[in-house]
Amino acid sequence: MAAITLLIATAGLSGCQTSEIYHNGYIVDPQALELVPVGSSREQVLLSLGTPSTTATFDGEVFYYISQTRKRPVAFMKQQIVSQQVLAIYFSKDGVVTRRANYTLKDGKVFDMVSSTTPTGGRDMTFLQQILSGGGGGANSMKNLLGMQ
């Protein structure tokens, strides 16, 4: 009887998907990459690989094609980056490919390129720290809440 119960429970749980995998960004096609050897023009790169994820123009122009794979073990948990690929195509000032590079997570730090918060100077204080500090918004808010002047 216990074996039947275990079998039913296992069958019921096997239908549940507990992890999710997300693929975002540009997935490099090796055949398309072969069409842009060193010495290719900017136009040839755009025709073969398409519009880059982002560009940079410091010493010369650089096209970046970025892709990430994220995994979420359980539906309510935060996604974690498991792999990241950055294909960089470097151009000379004449618009000719000088080199190609493929970077992964091992080559750098993962960072959030788009964030909804802006870091500011100063010190972040919790509500309790503001009350205990004796001055500032938190203490005045507590006095107003308690009806003291």
Disulfide bonds with the S-S distance in Angstrom:
none
